[in-house]
Amino acid sequence: MTAESPMFGRETLDIIEQRSSTRQFAQDVEITDEQREAVLHAASRAPSAGAMMMYSIIDIRRQETLDRLAVLCDNQPMIAKAPWTLVFVVDYCKWIDLFEHIGCYDHDFIARTGIDPKLTPGLGEFAIAAQDAVIAAQNAVIAAEAVGLGSCYIGDVVENAEEMGDLLGLPAYTVPLSMLILGAPAKDRPATPHPTVNLVMPERYRRADEATLDAQVAEMDAMFRPHATRPGERVLDIYMRKHTSDFMDEMGRSMEIWLDNWMYA
Ligand SMILES: Cc1cc2nc3c(=O)[nH]c(=O)nc-3n(C[C@H](O)[C@H](O)[C@H](O)COP(=O)(O)O)c2cc1C
């Protein structure tokens, strides 16, 4: 970022407040090396459990890979038009390799320490490694905004596990959990409304009562369905388009494969 950049000096909270997902990219604006370095460096500066960095970032620019990702990620053509794509892979393979590399699985180490070799990660490792990967992705999102780039998460990257694994060359103990498409925004983007009713709960979880549910429905309709003719149109929309969708079924099927690949490969 330079002093001439329109984003120079923007406060972090302003960036967070004004960010919105970018799905259309200016095709004639090149991403500079400085912008790429700033985004990738910010990702690497994210908090990480035990500073173990249990993720890898696959940096994708080849058009044929983007074309394939557009299909595999629930047919989203905008992915093929993204100038830059980053896949945040939850990665314990690198630790298994390191343990092996320094001899943790060698007979003499086992005899000396009495520690049975633990050859695969489990769900505990997944819980922290998944957080590592997503936090790094979000650092990249904020850094991208700070240097004038927009971005959009693509959750469908977990779908079509078999083909996705082949396309990205993913080994055992990895899961491609998060994907970002990035580039210069084609147009100004107003911030998307984000509901807040029933979000923050003092001290203990409190399941919503009828009045709270009514308030939640009203807030969401006001934000997303201002011309709704009856209450609950937004919730119904989510039920139809997300909760009962084919893509969610496919995500579920693929996540079972990814978790198998994580724990039992
Ligand atoms: C985990 C996750 C997955 C997402 N997947 C997609 C996606 O596949 N396609 C898409 O267009 N947007 C996707 N989004 C973007 C959301 O739709 C967007 O964040 C949401 O509508 C709120 O809008 P905002 O980001 O502009 O605030 C995803 C966001 C997240 C956090």
The ligand as an ORCA input file, in Angstrom:
! r2SCAN-3c Opt
* xyz 0 1
  C     -17.925    -19.759      5.121
  C     -18.453    -18.873      4.040
  C     -18.763    -19.418      2.808
  C     -19.254    -18.617      1.778
  N     -19.481    -19.165      0.551
  C     -19.901    -18.383     -0.466
  C     -20.074    -18.915     -1.769
  O     -19.830    -20.098     -2.018
  N     -20.511    -18.076     -2.736
  C     -20.768    -16.756     -2.502
  O     -21.164    -16.041     -3.442
  N     -20.594    -16.210     -1.273
  C     -20.164    -16.987     -0.267
  N     -19.934    -16.439      0.982
  C     -20.152    -15.001      1.196
  C     -21.401    -14.769      2.037
  O     -22.532    -15.008      1.254
  C     -21.355    -13.346      2.571
  O     -20.280    -13.223      3.466
  C     -22.659    -12.990      3.295
  O     -23.727    -12.902      2.396
  C     -22.538    -11.674      4.046
  O     -22.222    -10.653      3.132
  P     -20.910     -9.765      3.264
  O     -19.713    -10.659      3.192
  O     -20.983     -8.848      2.052
  O     -20.978     -9.046      4.558
  C     -19.451    -17.235      1.995
  C     -19.108    -16.681      3.242
  C     -18.604    -17.482      4.239
  C     -18.211    -16.847      5.546
*
